[in-house]
Amino acid sequence: MKIFRETYGKYGNVVSLVSGGIKLSVTTDIGPRIIFYGRDGGENILFEDKNDEVNKPEELMDPLLKGKGGWHIYGGHRLWKSPEYMDTYYPDNFPVKAEEREDGVVFTSDVELTTGLEKSVRVSMDERGVVTLEHKFVNRGKEETTPIAMWALTVMDGGAEAHLPLDTSDTAFLPNRNVVHWCYNKVDDPRLCVTDDDITIKFDKTQPRPLKVGTMNTLGYVYAYTKAGKFTIKLPAPDGGVYPDFSCNVESYTYNLFTEIETLSSLFTLKPGESRTHTEVWSLE
């Protein structure tokens, strides 16, 4: 695995990792965001918000955040806090710490003033180019947190088709699948296809209306067809806890700019000094 620093377009300084013909780049002037993921020398499968079309103005932020600017999606992959409230949209507009390790790099942002959370992601790659992301929350505040979940969002460039596999195991009298809708959905949206064993979310650049669905995934993986091939995310098995959003550990969101695949942990609380991790494994075929 090669690790090196370079600049990447409007995003400035990044740390890049290359192994097995796969390249991944993480911003260090903002975020952090995994802003590039794809084949080394090839196209980026992640969305880049080059025109700053997805944002929330500073006026909507907590008064504690005056002067820190509004929130910007920037693009790529990020770590968030669920359930989704306004404090989820914490402005991450400042440099992050990048600490190189023997097996990868740990990217850590400043402690959030409104939540007391320190967020980080440890990025490593094996010789085949398989990526492991260990997301981490640490409570640096003085109080125990409210119930929260770790929420990892991967924003893919337009054209990606997301798939959330469904478990069809025989559970006798008990349910085995859920399909969760958000209030802005049209249930008969042509971008959504639900079959016995899969939820498919298709991209349509002419459709500005958002669409979001979620489910409890017990199979341990989700995937998308992208311009660089099949992109697979492996996620932790359900841990028996309570999950947000009517019991979802995977979700997908789309509209006319991009399509997201999102994974979530179960809900938990953190006392001061406590931490929690949430791991994803990425591969591109």
Beta strands, then each sheet from edge to edge (+ up, - down):
strand 1: 2-7
strand 2: 13-19
strand 3: 22-27
strand 4: 34-39
strand 5: 55-56
strand 6: 71-72
strand 7: 77-82
strand 8: 97-101
strand 9: 104-108
strand 10: 117-125
strand 11: 131-139
strand 12: 149-157
strand 13: 161-165
strand 14: 180-181
strand 15: 192-195
strand 16: 198-201
strand 17: 211-215
strand 18: 221-226
strand 19: 229-234
strand 20: 250-254
strand 21: 258-264
strand 22: 275-284
sheet 1: 1+ 2- 3+ 4-
sheet 2: 5+ 6-
sheet 3: 7+ 12- 21+ 20- 17+ 14-
sheet 4: 8+ 9- 10+ 11- 22+ 19- 18+ 13- 16+ 15-
end
